[in-house]
């Protein structure tokens, strides 16, 4: 078999995947996550740990574009905001800081290399007290190849494909991603219509708990349907697949790719935030536009508010032709306004009566009162290369998704699809 044929086969693709996966970088710093006002000693410790772990892993800094996921495990009361944590640590990962050490850069050279940034907030609900920062970094080019492999898997694009296995995989894949189909809106409507009966028969506390339960289930269903699945990611990223590079200049393909990308943005409750502020004086205009757009969203989806379920925000950023904003700075513009207008709970909101709480639950309630009352649980910022028909000043597409489980992000979604294929069908 020729090498080119081998690389198109199931075994060839699996071998290439293993090579890529071996290049994933995992770092774990045993330190309480802090914002920009952390001490010089804390910043120095962080940078020394990064340098030490890079050396242990025999790794150098990334020269090209990359995807980074940062998990913050916090234990202190009133922790820093998620976006300020990421701003602090991304700076520490690459900037020269002569007040701290002589390092010119550590993990990468410049903010502009970070094309996908995923930040996750882990609050210490159960008083475990193990603060640390986990950083996972991976070449963006490898991630695009992983999405292309997911496309091969779902469409059985291998030279030695097995159509029987493919049909079984596709059936099981669909089952895995089927969400709860129960219509909780009808349940809530019935509860409201028979409110007096339920209160008279079971008591007011029962009615309140049922209403809370149905509302939270409605919110969870809505948010989960906005989590981007593998097929949506294929549609968005397919112009950048290595096998599609030869068509990148052809208008027919550009039109098709543009249409599929726009269809995703239209179909999943995405909001259009216009373009990022690129000129002096545009920040206030941008923030006011954000507030208005989010207020309209609240009016349209009243059953989602007040939010009872933690949320993740997914932001696709098409850059302008000039004056491109780095992703960590974009988060500083957007996330505080999302927290202000949507008021997402930092943890799941439950109804409880102190009279019925045992000592353990009372302790947990006391712990949660130390958390910020409103904060997104995670954010995903994705920088998309410009296409020919994109607006000159760029565009920002925004959607809120389920934030209860931090595994629901675009990187892990792709990895889950590939892992299932390797485990069950290869």
C-alpha positions in Angstrom: 0.0 0.0 0.0 1.3 3.5 -0.9 1.8 5.9 2.0 -0.8 8.2 0.5 -3.3 5.4 0.6 -2.3 4.3 4.1 -2.9 7.8 5.4 -6.4 7.7 4.0 -7.1 4.3 5.8 -8.6 3.7 9.2 -5.3 2.5 10.6 -3.3 5.4 9.0 -5.7 8.0 10.4 -5.6 6.3 13.9 -1.7 6.4 13.8 -1.6 10.0 12.8 -4.1 10.8 15.6 -1.9 9.1 18.2 1.1 11.2 17.0 -1.0 14.4 17.4 -2.4 13.4 20.8 1.1 12.8 22.1 1.8 16.5 21.5 -0.9 17.7 23.8 0.6 19.7 26.7 -0.8 19.3 30.3 0.3 21.6 33.0 -0.9 21.7 36.6 0.2 24.5 39.0 -0.6 24.0 42.7 -1.6 27.5 43.5 -4.7 29.5 44.5 -5.8 31.3 41.3 -5.5 35.0 41.6 -6.2 38.1 39.4 -3.9 40.9 38.3 -3.2 42.0 41.9 -1.5 38.8 43.0 1.8 39.2 44.6 5.2 39.2 42.8 6.0 36.0 44.7 2.8 34.3 43.4 3.5 35.4 39.9 7.1 34.2 40.1 6.1 30.8 41.5 3.6 30.4 38.6 6.2 31.2 35.9 8.8 29.0 37.6 6.4 26.1 37.6 5.5 26.6 33.9 9.2 26.6 33.1 9.9 23.5 35.2 7.1 21.5 33.8 7.9 22.4 30.2 11.4 21.2 30.8 10.2 18.0 32.5 8.0 17.3 29.4 10.8 18.2 27.1 8.6 20.8 25.5 9.4 24.2 24.0 7.1 27.2 23.6 4.5 27.1 20.9 5.6 28.9 17.7 2.3 28.7 15.9 -1.4 29.2 16.6 -2.9 27.2 19.5 -6.0 26.2 21.5 -5.8 26.6 25.3 -8.1 25.4 28.0 -7.6 26.7 31.5 -9.4 25.3 34.6 -9.3 27.4 37.7 -10.0 25.5 41.0 -10.7 28.2 43.6 -11.2 27.9 47.3 -11.1 31.5 48.6 -14.2 33.5 49.4 -15.1 36.2 46.8 -12.7 34.9 44.1 -11.6 37.0 41.1 -13.8 37.1 38.1 -13.2 34.5 35.4 -12.2 36.9 32.7 -9.7 38.7 35.0 -8.1 35.3 35.9 -7.6 34.5 32.2 -6.2 37.9 31.5 -3.7 37.5 34.3 -2.5 34.1 33.5 -2.3 34.5 29.7 -0.1 37.5 30.3 2.1 35.5 32.7 2.4 32.7 30.1 4.0 34.9 27.5 4.9 38.5 28.5 8.3 39.7 29.5 8.0 40.9 33.1 11.4 42.3 34.2 10.0 43.0 37.8 9.5 39.3 38.2 12.2 37.4 36.2 14.3 37.5 33.1 12.0 35.3 31.0 11.0 36.7 27.6 8.2 34.2 27.0 7.2 30.9 28.3 4.3 28.9 26.7 3.9 31.1 23.6 5.3 34.4 22.2 2.2 36.6 21.6 -1.5 36.8 22.5 -2.4 36.7 18.9 -1.3 33.0 18.7 -4.3 32.0 21.0 -7.1 31.3 18.5 -9.3 29.3 20.8 -9.5 30.1 24.5 -11.6 28.0 26.9 -11.8 29.2 30.5 -13.6 27.2 33.3 -14.6 28.4 36.8 -14.5 25.6 39.5 -15.9 26.9 42.8 -15.2 24.8 45.9 -18.8 23.9 46.7 -17.9 21.1 49.0 -15.0 22.7 50.9 -12.3 20.3 49.4 -9.6 23.0 49.6 -7.3 21.9 46.8 -6.6 25.1 44.8 -4.8 24.7 41.5 -4.7 25.8 37.9 -4.8 23.2 35.0 -3.7 24.3 31.6 -4.1 22.2 28.5 -2.5 23.4 25.2 -2.6 22.0 21.7 -1.6 23.1 18.2 -4.6 24.7 16.4 -3.5 22.9 13.3 -3.8 19.6 15.1 -7.2 20.5 16.4 -8.4 21.3 12.8 -7.1 17.8 11.8 -9.0 16.3 14.7 -12.2 17.9 13.4 -11.4 16.7 9.9 -11.0 13.1 11.3 -14.4 13.5 13.1 -15.8 14.3 9.7 -14.2 11.2 8.2 -15.7 9.1 11.0 -19.2 10.4 10.7 -19.2 10.1 6.9 -17.0 7.0 6.7 -14.4 8.6 4.5 -11.7 6.0 4.6 -10.1 4.0 1.8 -10.9 0.7 3.7 -14.2 1.8 5.1 -16.6 -0.7 6.7 -20.1 0.3 5.9 -21.7 -2.0 8.5 -19.6 -0.6 11.3 -20.3 2.9 10.0 -24.0 2.5 10.2 -23.8 1.1 13.7 -21.6 3.9 14.8 -23.9 6.6 13.4 -26.9 5.0 15.1 -25.2 4.9 18.4 -23.7 8.4 17.9 -27.2 9.8 17.4 -28.5 8.0 20.6 -25.7 9.4 22.7 -26.6 12.9 21.8 -30.3 12.7 22.1 -31.5 15.0 24.9 -34.4 14.6 27.3 -37.4 14.9 25.0 -40.0 15.5 27.8 -41.9 18.7 27.3 -41.5 20.5 30.6 -43.3 23.6 29.3 -46.5 21.6 29.2 -45.8 20.3 32.7 -45.3 23.9 33.9 -48.4 25.1 32.2 -50.5 22.3 33.8 -49.0 23.1 37.2 -50.0 26.8 36.8 -53.5 26.0 35.6 -54.1 23.7 38.6 -52.1 25.8 41.1 -54.9 26.0 43.7 -55.5 22.3 43.5 -51.8 21.4 44.2 -51.5 23.9 47.0 -54.7 22.7 48.6 -53.8 19.0 48.2 -50.0 18.9 48.7 -49.2 22.3 50.2 -47.6 25.5 49.0 -44.1 24.2 49.5 -44.8 21.3 47.0 -46.1 23.8 44.4 -43.0 26.0 44.8 -40.6 23.1 44.5 -42.4 21.7 41.4 -42.5 25.0 39.7 -38.8 25.5 40.4 -38.0 22.0 39.1 -39.9 22.4 35.8 -38.4 25.8 35.2 -34.9 24.5 35.7 -35.5 21.6 33.4 -36.8 24.0 30.7 -33.7 26.1 31.0 -31.4 23.1 31.0 -33.1 21.7 27.8 -32.7 25.1 26.1 -29.1 25.6 27.1 -28.1 22.0 26.1 -29.5 22.4 22.6 -27.1 25.3 22.1 -24.0 23.2 22.9 -22.3 22.9 19.6 -22.2 19.3 18.4 -19.6 17.6 16.2 -21.5 18.1 13.0 -21.9 21.9 13.7 -18.2 22.2 14.3 -17.5 20.4 11.0 -19.7 22.9 9.2 -17.9 25.8 10.8 -14.3 24.6 10.5 -14.4 22.7 7.2 -12.8 25.6 5.1 -9.7 25.1 7.1 -9.4 21.3 6.7 -6.0 20.4 5.1 -7.8 18.5 2.4 -9.9 21.6 1.5 -7.0 24.0 1.3 -6.8 23.6 -2.5 -10.4 24.9 -2.8 -9.9 27.9 -0.5 -9.8 30.4 -3.3 -12.7 29.0 -5.3 -15.8 31.1 -5.0 -18.2 28.1 -5.3 -16.7 26.5 -2.2 -16.5 29.8 -0.4 -20.2 30.4 -1.0 -21.0 26.9 0.3 -18.9 27.2 3.4 -20.2 30.7 4.1 -23.8 29.4 3.9 -23.2 26.4 6.2 -21.5 28.6 8.8 -24.2 31.2 8.7 -26.9 28.5 9.0 -25.3 27.3 12.3 -25.2 30.9 13.6 -28.8 31.4 12.6 -30.2 28.1 13.9 -28.7 27.9 17.5 -30.1 31.1 19.1 -26.9 33.0 18.3 -26.9 36.7 19.1 -25.2 39.2 16.8 -23.0 41.6 18.7 -21.8 43.4 15.6 -18.0 44.1 15.6 -15.5 44.5 18.4 -14.4 48.1 19.2 -11.5 48.8 16.9 -11.3 52.6 17.1 -10.9 55.1 20.0 -14.2 55.9 21.6 -16.0 52.7 20.3 -15.9 50.7 23.6 -18.9 52.5 25.1 -20.9 52.1 21.9 -20.0 48.4 21.8 -21.0 47.9 25.5 -24.3 49.7 25.0 -25.0 47.5 22.0 -24.3 44.4 24.1 -26.6 45.5 26.8 -29.5 46.2 24.4 -29.0 42.9 22.6 -29.0 40.9 25.8 -32.0 42.8 27.1 -33.9 41.9 23.9 -32.9 38.3 24.5 -34.3 38.4 28.0 -37.6 39.7 26.7 -37.8 37.0 24.0 -37.0 34.1 26.3 -38.7 35.1 29.6 -38.8 31.5 30.9 -35.0 31.5 31.1 -35.0 34.3 33.7 -34.1 34.4 36.4 -31.5 31.8 35.4 -31.4 28.8 37.7 -28.8 26.9 35.7 -25.1 27.8 35.3 -24.2 28.9 31.8 -21.3 28.8 29.4 -20.9 31.4 26.7 -19.7 30.6 23.3 -18.3 33.5 21.2 -17.2 33.3 17.6 -15.0 36.2 16.6 -14.5 37.1 13.0 -11.7 39.7 13.1 -11.7 43.0 11.2 -9.2 43.7 8.5 -7.2 45.9 10.8 -6.8 46.4 14.6 -7.6 42.9 15.7 -8.5 42.4 19.3 -6.9 39.6 21.3 -9.3 37.0 22.7 -8.5 37.7 26.4 -9.2 41.4 25.9 -12.5 40.6 24.1 -13.5 38.6 27.2 -12.9 41.7 29.3 -15.4 43.6 27.2 -18.1 41.0 27.0 -18.2 38.8 30.1 -18.9 41.5 32.8 -21.9 42.7 30.8 -23.2 39.2 30.4 -22.9 38.7 34.2 -24.6 42.1 34.7 -27.6 41.7 32.4 -28.3 37.9 32.4 -27.3 37.4 36.1 -26.3 33.8 35.7 -25.8 31.8 38.9 -22.3 30.8 39.7 -23.7 27.4 40.8 -27.0 25.6 40.3 -29.8 27.4 42.2 -32.0 25.3 44.5 -35.0 26.1 46.6 -34.5 25.1 50.2 -36.0 25.8 53.6 -33.5 26.1 56.5 -35.9 24.3 58.8 -35.3 21.0 56.9 -31.6 21.3 56.3 -29.2 19.0 58.2 -25.9 20.3 59.5 -23.9 19.1 56.4 -26.3 20.9 54.0 -26.3 24.0 56.2 -22.5 24.0 55.9 -22.7 23.7 52.1 -25.2 26.6 51.9 -22.9 28.7 54.0 -19.9 27.9 51.7 -21.9 28.8 48.6 -22.8 32.2 50.0 -19.1 33.1 49.7 -19.2 32.7 45.9 -19.9 35.6 43.5 -23.7 35.6 43.2 -23.6 36.0 39.4 -20.9 34.6 37.1 -20.8 32.5 34.0 -19.3 29.0 34.6 -17.1 29.0 31.5 -16.5 30.7 28.2 -15.3 29.6 24.9 -13.8 32.2 22.6 -13.1 31.1 19.0 -11.2 33.2 16.5 -12.3 32.4 12.9 -10.1 33.3 10.0 -11.8 35.9 7.7 -13.6 34.7 4.6 -14.0 36.8 1.5 -17.6 37.9 2.2 -17.0 38.8 5.9 -17.8 42.4 7.0 -14.8 44.7 6.9 -15.0 45.4 10.6 -15.5 41.8 11.5 -18.3 40.2 13.5 -19.1 38.6 16.9 -21.6 35.8 17.3 -22.7 34.9 20.8 -24.8 32.1 22.3 -25.4 30.9 25.9 -25.1 27.1 26.5 -25.2 24.7 29.4 -22.5 25.5 32.0 -23.4 22.8 34.6 -20.8 20.4 33.2 -17.4 21.8 32.1 -17.0 18.9 29.6 -19.4 20.6 27.2 -17.0 22.5 25.1 -15.9 22.3 21.5 -12.6 20.6 22.1 -14.0 17.9 24.3 -16.9 17.3 22.0 -14.5 16.5 19.1 -12.4 14.3 21.4 -15.4 12.4 22.6 -16.5 11.6 19.1 -13.0 10.3 18.2 -12.7 8.4 21.5 -16.0 6.7 20.9 -14.9 5.6 17.4 -11.6 4.3 18.6 -13.1 2.5 21.6 -16.2 0.9 20.0 -15.5 0.5 16.3 -11.8 0.3 15.6 
